[in-house]
Amino acid sequence: MYDRPDISADFLNELCEEYRANSHIEASDYDKWQVKRGLRNADGTGVVAGVTEIANVRGYYIQDGERLPMPGQLTYRGIDLEELINGFTSEHRFGYAETAFLLLFGALPTRRQLDQFNAFMEANHDLPPMFTEDMILKAPSPDVMNKLGRAVMTLYSYDDNPEDMTLSCELRRAMTLISRCPQIIAHAYAAKRHYYDHESLYLHMPQPGMSAAENFLWAVRHDNRFTPEEAKLLDLCMVIHAEHGGGNNSAFTCRVLSSTGTDLYSAIAGAIGSLKGPKHGGANKKVMEMFRCLEDDVRDWADEDEVASYLGRLLDREAGDHSGLIYGMGHAIYTLSDPRAVILKKFARDLAVSKGMLDEFQLYETVERLTPQVMASQGQRKVVCANVDFFSGFVYKMMGIPMELYTPLFAMARIVGWCAHRMEELFSPGARIIRPAYKVVSPPRPFVPLDQR
């Protein structure tokens, strides 16, 4: 820590009181001025802020002005996610690279295009010379997401022409950043373990011929060991997390920043900061923390009455983190099902059997099944389902991936979606800076001379 003057506790308390005394927006102001908080309409649907071809997220339909639930559907460039996954898994191939190509360029690649795309990505896995030493090891962070955001911003300084926003330069820059992201995360995690957890420092370089998932597992494990099944499952997770429409907070953040004409690195760093939040990409960690408490407090995981009782205590703010939330259950759009969770759950069961963790998986199923019933018994009528965060953390846990990497893994996959949205924002016709309005509710008042205050 640096030695520097600190603010006194008394003065800090005084400043807090000053803020409270002069900052008092009334909750009724939002209704009075018909403010759509969270950019959501009264029925929970999102305010339409643009058009996109990249992805479509469907979880309900409108009939006679009423929002009605339906099984969730997610499409990438018009292709159903489940169909996309079945396509490459049936051919026993990794799918993230062609998913990235699809999202960036709007069509599935030919074999030649996929080979050349993979060759470019592999040639750009490595970080710039001394980047790890100068930008990661010399300023380690206890949070990998913060280090990832800083590292992405720093890559601006290594770009020969970072302000050239022609299509060819933006695409090359985006592909390079996507290929480097796994290495940044792996080295940031190694630095965190070494400087904060006092573990040995292992820095592994990318290996030729490996997929992004394989290289990531190679890089974060000190012995470089992983199974083909683990690599395929991580690849699946990356495909599932690659994109989720322009309305999700981090994609919208990227589009807002890109609309100003700022550089790629600034826009992606902003999206990383958004994803870090526990209400967005950090939710998978909250699910794991909740289940850690549940598993400690519930004596018999097979006793549904005991599990339901604990869920009721969560909703009553008597257990867990006292937030009143059952993390991983419910979604802004999905109602009957989240297709990502449905797909991941199938693979999670197989992995749980092979890892000897079927009892814990069945506890997840029990919570998934009982939560809507418990919520309904307490008067909450919203239709809820398990979202992707409900199972993703458990899958990572079974694979031996530490919790500090859950959200960075999300970012590693989602960066391709962010880049796709940036391209669409930059190069769509009639692009304008995004600037919504805020209603000012502070009354006018005069300036008071200093000696009279």
Kinemage of the C-alpha trace (Angstrom):
@kinemage 1
@onewidth
@group {chain A} dominant
@subgroup {mainchain}
@vectorlist {calphas} color= white
{ca met a 1} P 0.000 0.000 0.000
{ca tyr a 2} L 1.111 3.548 -0.669
{ca asp a 3} L 1.612 5.918 2.300
{ca arg a 4} L -0.731 8.817 1.777
{ca pro a 5} L -2.982 11.055 3.879
{ca asp a 6} L -6.345 9.481 4.541
{ca ile a 7} L -9.682 11.113 5.222
{ca ser a 8} L -10.744 11.073 8.860
{ca ala a 9} L -13.647 8.880 9.880
{ca asp a 10} L -15.524 11.878 11.297
{ca phe a 11} L -15.206 13.908 8.110
{ca leu a 12} L -16.179 10.894 5.998
{ca asn a 13} L -19.300 10.435 8.114
{ca glu a 14} L -20.030 14.140 7.696
{ca leu a 15} L -19.756 13.807 3.906
{ca cys a 16} L -22.092 10.827 3.947
{ca glu a 17} L -24.656 12.811 5.895
{ca glu a 18} L -24.219 15.722 3.477
{ca tyr a 19} L -24.943 13.422 0.569
{ca arg a 20} L -28.019 11.926 2.220
{ca ala a 21} L -29.381 15.350 3.107
{ca asn a 22} L -29.104 16.663 -0.434
{ca ser a 23} L -29.862 13.548 -2.495
{ca his a 24} L -33.452 12.451 -2.099
{ca ile a 25} L -35.165 11.417 -5.300
{ca glu a 26} L -38.578 10.090 -4.343
{ca ala a 27} L -39.644 6.650 -5.545
{ca ser a 28} L -42.919 8.213 -6.660
{ca asp a 29} L -41.015 10.453 -9.109
{ca tyr a 30} L -40.434 7.464 -11.371
{ca asp a 31} L -44.164 6.770 -11.618
{ca lys a 32} L -45.039 10.442 -11.891
{ca trp a 33} L -42.833 10.973 -14.934
{ca gln a 34} L -43.474 7.480 -16.374
{ca val a 35} L -39.795 6.593 -16.208
{ca lys a 36} L -39.025 3.152 -17.582
{ca arg a 37} L -36.472 2.065 -15.011
{ca gly a 38} L -33.900 -0.348 -16.341
{ca leu a 39} L -35.181 0.600 -19.816
{ca arg a 40} L -38.079 -1.781 -19.242
{ca asn a 41} L -41.758 -1.304 -19.936
{ca ala a 42} L -44.363 -1.773 -17.229
{ca asp a 43} L -44.953 -5.384 -18.294
{ca gly a 44} L -41.250 -6.228 -17.976
{ca thr a 45} L -40.474 -6.162 -21.695
{ca gly a 46} L -37.460 -4.189 -22.818
{ca val a 47} L -37.675 -0.754 -24.402
{ca val a 48} L -36.766 -1.131 -28.083
{ca ala a 49} L -33.461 0.699 -28.536
{ca gly a 50} L -32.313 -0.630 -31.899
{ca val a 51} L -32.413 -3.409 -34.465
{ca thr a 52} L -29.999 -6.306 -34.829
{ca glu a 53} L -29.346 -9.379 -36.954
{ca ile a 54} L -26.944 -11.008 -34.508
{ca ala a 55} L -29.111 -12.919 -32.032
{ca asn a 56} L -32.720 -13.325 -30.985
{ca val a 57} L -33.822 -14.119 -27.450
{ca arg a 58} L -37.421 -15.291 -27.040
{ca gly a 59} L -39.073 -16.294 -23.791
{ca tyr a 60} L -42.651 -15.071 -24.099
{ca tyr a 61} L -45.192 -13.898 -26.652
{ca ile a 62} L -47.749 -11.103 -26.600
{ca gln a 63} L -51.407 -11.941 -27.130
{ca asp a 64} L -54.154 -9.344 -26.759
{ca gly a 65} L -51.652 -7.098 -25.018
{ca glu a 66} L -50.790 -9.762 -22.428
{ca arg a 67} L -47.344 -11.272 -21.950
{ca leu a 68} L -47.645 -15.062 -22.043
{ca pro a 69} L -44.912 -17.599 -21.203
{ca met a 70} L -43.349 -19.954 -23.743
{ca pro a 71} L -40.333 -22.278 -23.929
{ca gly a 72} L -37.197 -20.198 -24.390
{ca gln a 73} L -35.432 -19.945 -27.724
{ca leu a 74} L -32.044 -18.460 -28.598
{ca thr a 75} L -30.851 -18.082 -32.175
{ca tyr a 76} L -27.452 -16.981 -33.483
{ca arg a 77} L -27.813 -15.227 -36.849
{ca gly a 78} L -31.132 -17.031 -37.279
{ca ile a 79} L -29.791 -20.504 -36.394
{ca asp a 80} L -31.301 -22.148 -33.326
{ca leu a 81} L -28.630 -22.632 -30.641
{ca glu a 82} L -29.573 -26.256 -30.034
{ca glu a 83} L -29.384 -27.021 -33.772
{ca leu a 84} L -25.995 -25.313 -33.976
{ca ile a 85} L -24.636 -27.352 -31.060
{ca asn a 86} L -26.073 -30.603 -32.396
{ca gly a 87} L -24.406 -29.823 -35.720
{ca phe a 88} L -20.809 -29.677 -34.542
{ca thr a 89} L -21.108 -32.169 -31.656
{ca ser a 90} L -22.560 -34.801 -33.997
{ca glu a 91} L -19.401 -34.403 -36.096
{ca his a 92} L -17.228 -34.608 -32.950
{ca arg a 93} L -15.764 -31.150 -33.503
{ca phe a 94} L -15.112 -28.153 -31.292
{ca gly a 95} L -17.647 -25.448 -32.091
{ca tyr a 96} L -16.537 -22.137 -30.643
{ca ala a 97} L -14.445 -21.040 -33.625
{ca glu a 98} L -17.226 -21.519 -36.161
{ca thr a 99} L -19.705 -19.947 -33.733
{ca ala a 100} L -17.416 -16.915 -33.535
{ca phe a 101} L -17.232 -16.791 -37.340
{ca leu a 102} L -21.020 -17.046 -37.583
{ca leu a 103} L -21.603 -14.218 -35.108
{ca leu a 104} L -18.963 -11.929 -36.597
{ca phe a 105} L -19.638 -12.448 -40.299
{ca gly a 106} L -23.274 -13.522 -40.401
{ca ala a 107} L -22.921 -16.972 -42.006
{ca leu a 108} L -21.479 -20.367 -41.172
{ca pro a 109} L -17.944 -20.715 -42.571
{ca thr a 110} L -16.984 -23.050 -45.368
{ca arg a 111} L -14.268 -25.567 -44.536
{ca arg a 112} L -11.691 -23.320 -46.209
{ca gln a 113} L -12.888 -20.242 -44.333
{ca leu a 114} L -12.896 -22.091 -41.012
{ca asp a 115} L -9.360 -23.399 -41.590
{ca gln a 116} L -8.072 -19.908 -42.422
{ca phe a 117} L -9.971 -18.358 -39.508
{ca asn a 118} L -8.472 -20.925 -37.119
{ca ala a 119} L -5.006 -20.335 -38.569
{ca phe a 120} L -5.298 -16.593 -37.960
{ca met a 121} L -6.569 -17.081 -34.425
{ca glu a 122} L -3.771 -19.547 -33.619
{ca ala a 123} L -1.120 -17.201 -35.017
{ca asn a 124} L -2.377 -14.439 -32.705
{ca his a 125} L -2.748 -16.364 -29.443
{ca asp a 126} L 0.477 -14.948 -28.024
{ca leu a 127} L 0.496 -11.675 -26.133
{ca pro a 128} L 2.902 -8.898 -27.200
{ca pro a 129} L 6.519 -9.278 -25.994
{ca met a 130} L 6.889 -8.533 -22.251
{ca phe a 131} L 3.144 -7.824 -21.958
{ca thr a 132} L 2.671 -10.384 -19.183
{ca glu a 133} L 5.715 -9.154 -17.285
{ca asp a 134} L 4.956 -5.436 -17.632
{ca met a 135} L 1.161 -5.303 -17.584
{ca ile a 136} L 0.047 -8.323 -15.567
{ca leu a 137} L 2.785 -9.402 -13.153
{ca lys a 138} L 3.890 -5.892 -12.168
{ca ala a 139} L 0.379 -4.843 -11.172
{ca pro a 140} L -1.495 -8.006 -10.117
{ca ser a 141} L -5.151 -7.787 -9.162
{ca pro a 142} L -7.141 -9.856 -6.657
{ca asp a 143} L -9.963 -9.875 -9.219
{ca val a 144} L -9.274 -11.373 -12.644
{ca met a 145} L -12.064 -9.378 -14.299
{ca asn a 146} L -10.478 -6.084 -13.289
{ca lys a 147} L -7.136 -7.252 -14.611
{ca leu a 148} L -8.763 -8.387 -17.860
{ca gly a 149} L -10.352 -4.971 -18.353
{ca arg a 150} L -7.071 -3.178 -17.664
{ca ala a 151} L -5.127 -5.503 -19.962
{ca val a 152} L -7.594 -4.966 -22.809
{ca met a 153} L -7.301 -1.199 -22.392
{ca thr a 154} L -3.497 -1.482 -22.376
{ca leu a 155} L -3.478 -3.341 -25.702
{ca tyr a 156} L -4.403 -0.007 -27.276
{ca ser a 157} L -0.777 1.030 -26.707
{ca tyr a 158} L 0.459 -2.019 -28.622
{ca asp a 159} L -1.728 -1.347 -31.653
{ca asp a 160} L 0.043 0.430 -34.518
{ca asn a 161} L -3.114 2.281 -35.545
{ca pro a 162} L -5.818 1.836 -32.882
{ca glu a 163} L -8.001 4.675 -34.165
{ca asp a 164} L -8.348 3.307 -37.713
{ca met a 165} L -11.993 2.244 -37.727
{ca thr a 166} L -12.272 0.945 -41.259
{ca leu a 167} L -14.084 -2.366 -41.481
{ca ser a 168} L -10.955 -4.360 -42.335
{ca cys a 169} L -8.995 -2.927 -39.390
{ca glu a 170} L -11.858 -3.389 -36.948
{ca leu a 171} L -12.345 -7.017 -37.963
{ca arg a 172} L -8.640 -7.828 -37.736
{ca arg a 173} L -8.431 -6.078 -34.371
{ca ala a 174} L -11.499 -7.916 -33.051
{ca met a 175} L -10.220 -11.335 -34.123
{ca thr a 176} L -6.835 -10.648 -32.553
{ca leu a 177} L -8.398 -9.574 -29.275
{ca ile a 178} L -10.669 -12.644 -29.194
{ca ser a 179} L -7.670 -14.924 -29.698
{ca arg a 180} L -5.641 -13.222 -26.953
{ca cys a 181} L -8.337 -13.105 -24.303
{ca pro a 182} L -7.820 -16.671 -22.944
{ca gln a 183} L -4.105 -16.040 -22.448
{ca ile a 184} L -4.724 -12.763 -20.622
{ca ile a 185} L -7.156 -14.479 -18.246
{ca ala a 186} L -4.826 -17.420 -17.624
{ca his a 187} L -1.858 -15.190 -16.816
{ca ala a 188} L -3.965 -12.810 -14.711
{ca tyr a 189} L -5.175 -15.789 -12.683
{ca ala a 190} L -1.615 -17.100 -12.297
{ca ala a 191} L -0.538 -13.701 -10.979
{ca lys a 192} L -3.468 -13.584 -8.587
{ca arg a 193} L -2.634 -17.032 -7.200
{ca his a 194} L 1.025 -16.136 -6.790
{ca tyr a 195} L 0.814 -12.667 -5.266
{ca tyr a 196} L -2.419 -12.967 -3.281
{ca asp a 197} L -2.716 -16.688 -2.485
{ca his a 198} L 1.042 -17.280 -2.126
{ca glu a 199} L 1.063 -20.176 -4.568
{ca ser a 200} L 3.770 -21.081 -7.065
{ca leu a 201} L 3.758 -19.107 -10.304
{ca tyr a 202} L 3.075 -21.080 -13.481
{ca leu a 203} L 2.913 -19.317 -16.848
{ca his a 204} L 2.084 -21.531 -19.808
{ca met a 205} L 2.212 -20.496 -23.448
{ca pro a 206} L -0.487 -21.380 -26.033
{ca gln a 207} L 0.011 -24.604 -27.911
{ca pro a 208} L -0.374 -24.974 -31.686
{ca gly a 209} L -3.201 -27.152 -32.929
{ca met a 210} L -5.350 -26.709 -29.823
{ca ser a 211} L -8.823 -25.202 -29.656
{ca ala a 212} L -9.519 -22.173 -27.469
{ca ala a 213} L -10.998 -24.423 -24.765
{ca glu a 214} L -8.043 -26.792 -24.832
{ca asn a 215} L -5.529 -23.971 -24.671
{ca phe a 216} L -7.330 -22.385 -21.755
{ca leu a 217} L -7.301 -25.601 -19.726
{ca trp a 218} L -3.652 -26.122 -20.662
{ca ala a 219} L -2.794 -22.611 -19.492
{ca val a 220} L -4.626 -22.513 -16.133
{ca arg a 221} L -3.560 -25.934 -14.852
{ca his a 222} L -0.033 -26.148 -13.503
{ca asp a 223} L 0.383 -29.686 -14.832
{ca asn a 224} L -1.299 -28.889 -18.198
{ca arg a 225} L -3.512 -31.942 -17.816
{ca phe a 226} L -7.125 -32.134 -18.969
{ca thr a 227} L -9.391 -34.736 -20.537
{ca pro a 228} L -11.000 -34.540 -23.985
{ca glu a 229} L -14.401 -34.576 -22.269
{ca glu a 230} L -13.492 -31.518 -20.188
{ca ala a 231} L -12.283 -29.615 -23.237
{ca lys a 232} L -15.440 -30.433 -25.204
{ca leu a 233} L -17.661 -29.371 -22.313
{ca leu a 234} L -15.789 -26.097 -21.870
{ca asp a 235} L -16.095 -25.491 -25.622
{ca leu a 236} L -19.842 -26.081 -25.285
{ca cys a 237} L -20.018 -23.581 -22.422
{ca met a 238} L -18.198 -21.016 -24.559
{ca val a 239} L -20.677 -21.502 -27.410
{ca ile a 240} L -23.613 -21.143 -25.017
{ca his a 241} L -22.184 -17.949 -23.524
{ca ala a 242} L -20.952 -16.405 -26.792
{ca glu a 243} L -23.941 -14.130 -27.368
{ca his a 244} L -27.318 -13.183 -25.930
{ca gly a 245} L -28.763 -10.303 -27.909
{ca gly a 246} L -28.144 -6.565 -27.888
{ca gly a 247} L -30.311 -5.852 -24.859
{ca asn a 248} L -28.198 -7.583 -22.238
{ca asn a 249} L -26.287 -5.100 -20.120
{ca ser a 250} L -22.748 -5.766 -21.314
{ca ala a 251} L -23.648 -5.883 -25.021
{ca phe a 252} L -25.644 -2.686 -24.636
{ca thr a 253} L -22.712 -1.115 -22.777
{ca cys a 254} L -20.459 -2.025 -25.696
{ca arg a 255} L -22.933 -0.514 -28.148
{ca val a 256} L -23.336 2.682 -26.098
{ca leu a 257} L -19.568 3.179 -25.978
{ca ser a 258} L -19.131 2.258 -29.641
{ca ser a 259} L -21.820 4.760 -30.631
{ca thr a 260} L -19.526 7.539 -29.415
{ca gly a 261} L -16.852 6.522 -31.925
{ca thr a 262} L -14.418 5.376 -29.264
{ca asp a 263} L -11.873 2.623 -29.948
{ca leu a 264} L -12.474 -1.125 -29.706
{ca tyr a 265} L -10.375 -1.559 -26.568
{ca ser a 266} L -12.341 1.066 -24.629
{ca ala a 267} L -15.678 -0.417 -25.714
{ca ile a 268} L -14.719 -3.984 -24.779
{ca ala a 269} L -13.217 -2.899 -21.452
{ca gly a 270} L -16.528 -1.216 -20.630
{ca ala a 271} L -18.413 -4.411 -21.439
{ca ile a 272} L -16.046 -6.363 -19.171
{ca gly a 273} L -16.814 -3.965 -16.331
{ca ser a 274} L -20.527 -4.503 -16.904
{ca leu a 275} L -20.237 -8.287 -16.969
{ca lys a 276} L -18.348 -8.313 -13.679
{ca gly a 277} L -21.456 -7.185 -11.778
{ca pro a 278} L -23.273 -9.783 -9.641
{ca lys a 279} L -26.548 -8.906 -11.384
{ca his a 280} L -25.007 -9.883 -14.723
{ca gly a 281} L -22.052 -12.205 -15.353
{ca gly a 282} L -21.119 -12.450 -11.691
{ca ala a 283} L -24.387 -14.239 -10.975
{ca asn a 284} L -22.837 -17.700 -11.382
{ca lys a 285} L -20.658 -17.050 -8.334
{ca lys a 286} L -23.711 -15.985 -6.336
{ca val a 287} L -25.380 -19.294 -7.230
{ca met a 288} L -22.377 -21.229 -5.934
{ca glu a 289} L -22.238 -19.204 -2.726
{ca met a 290} L -25.952 -19.827 -2.189
{ca phe a 291} L -25.580 -23.578 -2.698
{ca arg a 292} L -22.598 -23.653 -0.355
{ca cys a 293} L -24.842 -22.278 2.397
{ca leu a 294} L -27.712 -24.570 1.415
{ca glu a 295} L -25.546 -27.689 1.455
{ca asp a 296} L -24.228 -26.774 4.904
{ca asp a 297} L -27.631 -25.972 6.414
{ca val a 298} L -29.811 -28.705 4.872
{ca arg a 299} L -29.023 -32.003 6.568
{ca asp a 300} L -30.844 -34.311 4.149
{ca trp a 301} L -30.549 -33.176 0.536
{ca ala a 302} L -33.183 -35.744 -0.497
{ca asp a 303} L -35.759 -34.331 1.942
{ca glu a 304} L -37.830 -32.036 -0.257
{ca asp a 305} L -39.681 -30.536 2.706
{ca glu a 306} L -36.389 -29.493 4.300
{ca val a 307} L -35.106 -28.073 1.013
{ca ala a 308} L -38.374 -26.183 0.446
{ca ser a 309} L -38.204 -24.789 3.968
{ca tyr a 310} L -34.711 -23.470 3.321
{ca leu a 311} L -35.821 -21.877 0.033
{ca gly a 312} L -38.596 -20.136 1.946
{ca arg a 313} L -36.016 -18.787 4.389
{ca leu a 314} L -34.003 -17.469 1.432
{ca leu a 315} L -37.037 -15.601 0.142
{ca asp a 316} L -37.746 -14.268 3.640
{ca arg a 317} L -34.166 -12.932 3.883
{ca glu a 318} L -33.459 -15.274 6.781
{ca ala a 319} L -30.751 -17.335 5.077
{ca gly a 320} L -27.956 -17.043 2.543
{ca asp a 321} L -26.870 -13.452 1.925
{ca his a 322} L -30.255 -12.134 3.146
{ca ser a 323} L -31.022 -10.632 -0.273
{ca gly a 324} L -34.380 -12.373 -0.601
{ca leu a 325} L -33.239 -13.935 -3.877
{ca ile a 326} L -32.846 -17.511 -5.059
{ca tyr a 327} L -29.913 -17.017 -7.393
{ca gly a 328} L -30.014 -18.712 -10.775
{ca met a 329} L -33.809 -18.836 -10.836
{ca gly a 330} L -35.661 -16.401 -13.091
{ca his a 331} L -34.697 -14.297 -16.077
{ca ala a 332} L -35.684 -10.964 -17.601
{ca ile a 333} L -36.939 -12.649 -20.797
{ca tyr a 334} L -37.121 -16.433 -20.362
{ca thr a 335} L -40.215 -17.784 -18.622
{ca leu a 336} L -40.822 -21.525 -19.032
{ca ser a 337} L -37.210 -22.370 -19.837
{ca asp a 338} L -33.788 -20.945 -20.638
{ca pro a 339} L -32.497 -22.936 -23.649
{ca arg a 340} L -28.904 -22.492 -22.494
{ca ala a 341} L -29.720 -24.028 -19.117
{ca val a 342} L -31.630 -26.881 -20.777
{ca ile a 343} L -28.634 -27.748 -22.961
{ca leu a 344} L -26.087 -27.385 -20.170
{ca lys a 345} L -28.160 -29.481 -17.778
{ca lys a 346} L -28.017 -32.479 -20.123
{ca phe a 347} L -24.234 -32.432 -20.186
{ca ala a 348} L -24.024 -31.617 -16.471
{ca arg a 349} L -25.829 -34.815 -15.538
{ca asp a 350} L -23.391 -36.976 -17.503
{ca leu a 351} L -20.435 -35.198 -15.940
{ca ala a 352} L -21.920 -35.543 -12.449
{ca val a 353} L -22.228 -39.290 -12.930
{ca ser a 354} L -18.603 -39.602 -14.083
{ca lys a 355} L -17.355 -37.384 -11.234
{ca gly a 356} L -19.355 -39.150 -8.521
{ca met a 357} L -21.355 -35.974 -7.817
{ca leu a 358} L -24.832 -37.161 -8.780
{ca asp a 359} L -26.243 -36.421 -5.303
{ca glu a 360} L -25.268 -32.776 -5.617
{ca phe a 361} L -26.651 -32.579 -9.153
{ca gln a 362} L -29.951 -33.996 -7.921
{ca leu a 363} L -30.010 -31.279 -5.237
{ca tyr a 364} L -29.777 -28.699 -8.014
{ca glu a 365} L -32.681 -30.402 -9.770
{ca thr a 366} L -34.694 -30.328 -6.551
{ca val a 367} L -34.099 -26.611 -6.063
{ca glu a 368} L -34.977 -25.992 -9.712
{ca arg a 369} L -38.254 -27.897 -9.344
{ca leu a 370} L -39.302 -26.546 -5.921
{ca thr a 371} L -38.464 -22.853 -6.339
{ca pro a 372} L -41.565 -21.949 -8.420
{ca gln a 373} L -43.768 -23.755 -5.879
{ca val a 374} L -42.184 -21.983 -2.911
{ca met a 375} L -42.413 -18.606 -4.633
{ca ala a 376} L -46.085 -19.212 -5.458
{ca ser a 377} L -46.806 -20.176 -1.838
{ca gln a 378} L -45.477 -16.767 -0.804
{ca gly a 379} L -47.650 -14.924 -3.300
{ca gln a 380} L -45.068 -14.455 -6.066
{ca arg a 381} L -46.877 -15.349 -9.291
{ca lys a 382} L -44.116 -14.682 -11.807
{ca val a 383} L -43.267 -17.677 -14.006
{ca val a 384} L -39.611 -18.526 -13.343
{ca cys a 385} L -37.152 -21.089 -14.641
{ca ala a 386} L -33.513 -21.948 -14.051
{ca asn a 387} L -31.218 -19.686 -16.039
{ca val a 388} L -27.804 -20.531 -17.435
{ca asp a 389} L -26.017 -19.337 -14.285
{ca phe a 390} L -27.864 -21.960 -12.253
{ca phe a 391} L -25.882 -24.813 -13.818
{ca ser a 392} L -22.749 -23.190 -15.271
{ca gly a 393} L -20.995 -22.711 -11.937
{ca phe a 394} L -21.693 -26.314 -10.940
{ca val a 395} L -20.272 -27.531 -14.256
{ca tyr a 396} L -17.113 -25.487 -13.681
{ca lys a 397} L -16.897 -26.835 -10.126
{ca met a 398} L -17.068 -30.432 -11.393
{ca met a 399} L -14.280 -29.608 -13.847
{ca gly a 400} L -12.112 -28.303 -11.016
{ca ile a 401} L -12.167 -24.712 -12.301
{ca pro a 402} L -11.825 -22.244 -9.392
{ca met a 403} L -14.622 -19.787 -8.700
{ca glu a 404} L -12.377 -16.802 -9.472
{ca leu a 405} L -12.483 -17.874 -13.122
{ca tyr a 406} L -16.247 -18.325 -13.542
{ca thr a 407} L -17.018 -14.781 -14.687
{ca pro a 408} L -13.745 -14.399 -16.660
{ca leu a 409} L -14.724 -17.566 -18.544
{ca phe a 410} L -18.027 -15.883 -19.347
{ca ala a 411} L -16.116 -12.859 -20.674
{ca met a 412} L -13.747 -15.063 -22.669
{ca ala a 413} L -16.742 -16.506 -24.514
{ca arg a 414} L -18.882 -13.362 -24.748
{ca ile a 415} L -16.149 -11.164 -26.237
{ca val a 416} L -17.113 -12.416 -29.686
{ca gly a 417} L -20.696 -11.256 -29.160
{ca trp a 418} L -19.499 -7.863 -27.978
{ca cys a 419} L -17.315 -7.470 -31.048
{ca ala a 420} L -20.223 -8.430 -33.312
{ca his a 421} L -22.450 -5.812 -31.689
{ca arg a 422} L -19.727 -3.192 -31.983
{ca met a 423} L -19.430 -3.861 -35.721
{ca glu a 424} L -23.176 -3.587 -36.152
{ca glu a 425} L -23.275 -0.339 -34.171
{ca leu a 426} L -20.380 1.216 -36.093
{ca phe a 427} L -21.338 0.201 -39.597
{ca ser a 428} L -25.150 0.272 -39.580
{ca pro a 429} L -26.702 3.090 -41.648
{ca gly a 430} L -27.628 6.266 -39.829
{ca ala a 431} L -25.676 5.400 -36.673
{ca arg a 432} L -26.065 7.996 -33.911
{ca ile a 433} L -24.635 8.404 -30.448
{ca ile a 434} L -26.920 6.744 -27.888
{ca arg a 435} L -28.307 9.395 -25.567
{ca pro a 436} L -31.485 8.701 -23.579
{ca ala a 437} L -33.134 11.405 -21.464
{ca tyr a 438} L -33.357 11.842 -17.688
{ca lys a 439} L -36.075 13.921 -16.052
{ca val a 440} L -34.587 16.582 -13.770
{ca val a 441} L -36.489 16.869 -10.463
{ca ser a 442} L -34.173 19.182 -8.495
{ca pro a 443} L -35.666 22.637 -7.791
{ca pro a 444} L -33.810 25.799 -8.878
{ca arg a 445} L -31.823 27.577 -6.156
{ca pro a 446} L -29.415 30.513 -5.980
{ca phe a 447} L -25.691 30.480 -5.476
{ca val a 448} L -24.763 31.329 -1.856
{ca pro a 449} L -21.448 33.075 -1.168
{ca leu a 450} L -18.957 30.981 0.753
{ca asp a 451} L -19.041 33.045 3.974
{ca gln a 452} L -22.849 32.820 4.108
{ca arg a 453} L -23.147 29.041 3.903
